[in-house]
Amino acid sequence: MPMIKPVPLEALPDELATAVARGRETLMLSSTLPVQIWAHRPKAALAWLGTIEAMHADGVLNPRLRELVRLKIATITRCQACQVARKSNEVSEADIACLSWDDPRFTPAEQAALHYAELFAADYVAIDAAIYEALERYFTTEQIVELNMFAALMLAGGRMTYVQRGYPEDDAAPK
């Protein structure tokens, strides 16, 4: 049960309701419940969704990589809504079962991004010049900046959703 009472979908301001519908349509949102909690601050909720949508719809990282990073961070934040959601068909259940950054199933670029995501979420002080050098072998500066921003949003969003219990009850079973 959510810690903060969600705003009913039918009570969302029009602009936020439109953003939620667009997010559901594009698979950017798998659940409306977190946004219904954020809807107590509709302008902030719109800004948050707008930033995520900019990366989802017009991002410079490919959808598979973004999904791998999102799911890696979800395993660390323990956000059930994030763990059960699937936002790209390019990531298989076998990929998800093994999100170890050094697994050979992942390309070198994916390994570098997964390693970065793991450190970002669990041991950020370990991110040093060597980690950035590894990223620079596979990504442009623009992509690295987006990876930073995306990891930050996923970490914050996952933790926020977890502590607010902003996930449907059927997603609450321990994973």
C-alpha positions in Angstrom: 0.0 0.0 0.0 1.4 3.4 -0.9 2.7 5.6 1.9 1.1 8.7 0.2 -2.4 8.5 -1.1 -2.3 8.5 -5.0 -4.3 11.1 -6.9 -7.0 9.2 -8.8 -6.3 9.1 -12.5 -9.5 10.9 -13.4 -8.5 13.8 -11.1 -5.1 14.4 -12.8 -4.7 17.8 -14.4 -5.2 17.6 -18.1 -1.6 18.2 -19.0 -0.4 15.5 -16.6 -3.1 13.1 -17.7 -1.9 13.6 -21.3 1.7 13.0 -20.3 0.7 9.8 -18.5 -1.3 8.5 -21.4 1.6 9.2 -23.8 4.0 7.5 -21.4 1.8 4.4 -21.2 1.5 4.3 -25.0 5.2 4.4 -25.6 6.1 2.0 -22.7 7.9 4.7 -20.9 5.5 4.1 -18.0 4.5 0.6 -17.0 2.6 1.8 -14.0 0.8 5.0 -13.3 0.9 4.7 -9.5 4.2 6.5 -9.0 3.0 9.4 -11.1 -0.3 9.5 -9.2 1.7 10.0 -6.0 3.8 12.7 -7.7 0.6 14.3 -8.9 0.3 16.1 -5.6 3.0 18.3 -7.2 1.7 18.3 -10.9 4.3 20.7 -12.3 7.2 18.8 -10.7 5.7 15.5 -12.0 5.4 16.9 -15.5 9.0 18.1 -15.4 10.2 14.7 -14.2 8.2 12.9 -16.9 9.4 15.4 -19.5 13.1 14.7 -18.7 12.5 10.9 -18.9 10.5 11.3 -22.1 13.3 13.3 -23.7 15.7 10.4 -23.2 13.1 7.8 -24.0 11.8 9.4 -27.2 14.8 11.4 -28.4 17.7 9.9 -26.5 21.2 9.2 -27.9 21.5 5.8 -26.1 19.9 2.8 -27.8 16.8 1.4 -26.2 18.5 -1.9 -25.3 21.3 -0.2 -23.4 18.9 2.1 -21.6 16.8 -0.8 -20.6 19.8 -2.8 -19.3 20.9 0.2 -17.3 17.4 0.8 -15.9 17.0 -2.8 -14.8 20.5 -3.0 -13.3 19.7 0.0 -11.2 16.3 -1.4 -10.3 18.0 -4.5 -8.8 20.0 -2.2 -6.6 17.1 0.1 -5.6 14.9 -2.9 -5.0 12.0 -1.0 -6.7 9.4 -3.7 -7.5 7.7 -1.6 -10.1 11.0 -1.0 -11.9 12.0 -4.7 -11.7 8.8 -6.0 -13.2 8.4 -3.4 -15.9 9.7 -4.0 -19.4 10.4 -1.0 -21.6 12.2 -2.7 -24.5 11.6 -5.9 -26.2 15.4 -5.9 -27.1 16.2 -7.3 -23.6 15.5 -10.9 -23.0 14.5 -12.6 -19.8 17.9 -14.4 -20.0 19.6 -11.0 -20.1 17.6 -9.8 -17.1 18.4 -13.0 -15.1 22.1 -12.2 -15.4 22.7 -8.4 -15.2 26.4 -9.0 -14.2 28.4 -6.3 -16.0 31.2 -8.7 -16.9 29.0 -11.4 -18.5 30.1 -12.2 -22.0 26.4 -12.1 -23.2 26.8 -8.3 -23.2 28.7 -6.3 -25.7 31.8 -4.4 -24.5 29.8 -1.2 -24.6 27.0 -2.7 -22.6 29.5 -4.1 -20.1 31.0 -0.6 -19.6 27.5 1.0 -19.2 26.4 -1.8 -16.8 29.6 -1.4 -14.7 29.0 2.3 -14.6 25.4 1.9 -13.6 26.3 -0.6 -10.8 28.9 1.7 -9.4 26.6 4.8 -9.8 23.9 3.1 -7.7 25.9 1.2 -5.2 29.5 2.5 -4.9 29.6 5.9 -6.6 32.9 6.9 -4.9 34.6 4.1 -6.9 33.8 5.9 -10.2 37.2 7.3 -11.3 39.0 8.3 -14.4 39.5 4.6 -15.4 35.7 4.1 -15.5 35.3 7.2 -17.7 38.1 6.0 -20.0 36.2 2.7 -20.4 33.0 4.7 -21.3 34.9 6.9 -23.7 36.0 3.8 -25.7 32.4 3.1 -26.6 30.4 6.3 -26.2 30.5 9.9 -27.3 30.5 12.7 -24.7 26.8 13.3 -25.5 26.0 9.6 -24.7 28.1 9.7 -21.5 26.2 12.8 -20.3 22.9 11.1 -21.1 24.0 7.9 -19.3 24.8 10.0 -16.3 21.5 11.8 -16.4 19.5 8.6 -17.0 21.3 6.7 -14.2 20.5 9.6 -11.9 16.8 9.6 -12.8 16.5 5.8 -12.5 18.3 5.8 -9.1 16.3 8.6 -7.7 13.0 7.4 -9.3 13.6 3.8 -8.1 14.4 4.9 -4.5 11.5 7.3 -4.5 9.1 4.7 -5.7 10.4 2.1 -3.2 10.1 4.3 -0.2 6.7 5.6 -1.2 5.6 2.1 -1.9 4.4 3.5 -5.3 3.9 0.1 -6.9 0.7 -2.0 -7.4 0.1 -4.5 -4.7 0.6 -7.4 -7.1 4.1 -6.1 -7.8 5.0 -6.1 -4.1 6.0 -9.7 -3.8 9.8 -10.0 -3.0 11.9 -10.7 -6.1 
